[in-house]
Amino acid sequence: MGKKYDFEEKYREQILQCSRCGFCQAVCPVYGATLRPALNAKGKMLLLKEVMDGKIDLNDELIETLFQCTTCANCFQNCPSGVPVMEIIKQVRKDMVSVGSCHPAFKGMNEVLKNHTNIYGENEPEDFERERNKKAEYVYFIGCVGSYREDESTMATLNLLDRLQVDYTLIDEVCCSGVLEDVGYEINDALAAKNIDRILHTGAKTVITGCPYCYRTFNNKAQYDQLLKEGIQVTHITQFLQDFDFGITTDKLVTYHDPCDLGRHCGIYEEPRNTIRKIATNFIELPANRENALCCGAGGGVRGAYAKNSIAMARRRLDQVEEVGADIVLTECNSCVHNLANARLRKQKFRIYNTTQFINELMEEAE
Amino acid sequence: MEIQGYNMPEELYYEENHFWVKEEGDFLVMGMDDFAQTMAGEIVYIQLPDDGKKLKLGKKFAKIESGKWLGKVYAPVNGEIASVNEELETNPGLVNDDCYGTGWIYKIKPNDKSEIENLIRGKEAIEKWLAADIEKYAEE
């Protein structure tokens, strides 16, 4: 007899592998901010076992537990049993959606992307004072957060590319829609097709993006396979910048926050550090870094659906910044910059930037 | 005074993007009005610039965010930030709970206090402006 839900069909054995050791609890950002055991991976796996045993059903009562996960993968990183929590959660969310139990923020996001170009449903994109859709060697793909929430950082990134004399163009981009797969839905084929068409139209052979999530989506999702087939390389700006010489340095104490989407999900740890070491003579690691980095709380749709908890998670990360006494926090993700900057208290005098924005500022000061 | 269900105190001055302003000695106090906080929903973040930040009339100086909306805050007068409501750092929901009281946001030291006379003021003007915005947002 078939299983009631797809998650059970696909992941029953993996869910049962959870030995309830609690290693995940120690690193779960949601648990760290809420101290609710049901919200860490162990709690979620126990709950899913109850569902598989027929004791409870997937329904609205489970929304808060199953949709409150940043998919940061720190639990998976530390799980002795190798339970692929993020994959399980993503499948369970799809099952939840199929039975009509979804967080309204995510249902709304899926609807918004049927009629809008971005996850915020905004109608007026920043123009960033640049011509779009022209022939160029590179396309710079901004992403929704960079376009609509961190426009100042994006403007600085574009100014930096200009300073470095990079031949790039912006396009009339639309949301890559990768996030829909995280929150119970599917990538929007129409949006993907628009991005592909517009990228190909420029003749560029490389897409540079400042968004680790767009980077993952373009490189890993079947809907964007055509880019690969056409010989288009998609690179994150941290990879692109590591070979440049910027000719400036700072003696401020600089630290680096690893974005989960770039670090644990893509294994990109050294490229940003290579660049930062070139510009910062005083660099210090945060207590939890690289594959053990503490999530800022913005991922997996949590910033949109559980904003207060999301900001509380970012505050825990900023506590670590205070601990090392850094003046500057650099990262490589607009969502991280946004959440960390929103969480920073006025008494915390350190500054938070995307690396590109900081380099641009230093170069501007040196001129 | 209540206008179509929104509480809009008649004695306040209003900036066109739905922030109220009132005099307090040599200073001006500023916050979100009831229409804005209702439309925005639960406020999750309010940018609180450092004291002394210069404000230029009509220029953006801060951002406010709810789960579904990002708003820009524009200077109602020329001047500088004198202080902010630091309670909002950890409890931005005060703006939803009590937008004209404990949810006040900025205290401004104006260069010329008389600039507030250019803001929206008086029963008739407030009613006309709000009715137009209610209609505008209903269409969107």
Chai-1 contact restraints between the chains, C-beta under 6 A:
chainA,res_idxA,chainB,res_idxB,connection_type,confidence,min_distance_angstrom,max_distance_angstrom,comment,restraint_id
A,A307,B,V44,contact,1.0,0.0,6.0,A-B,restraint_1
A,A307,B,G67,contact,1.0,0.0,6.0,A-B,restraint_2
A,N342,B,Y45,contact,1.0,0.0,6.0,A-B,restraint_3
A,L345,B,E89,contact,1.0,0.0,6.0,A-B,restraint_4
A,R346,B,L48,contact,1.0,0.0,6.0,A-B,restraint_5
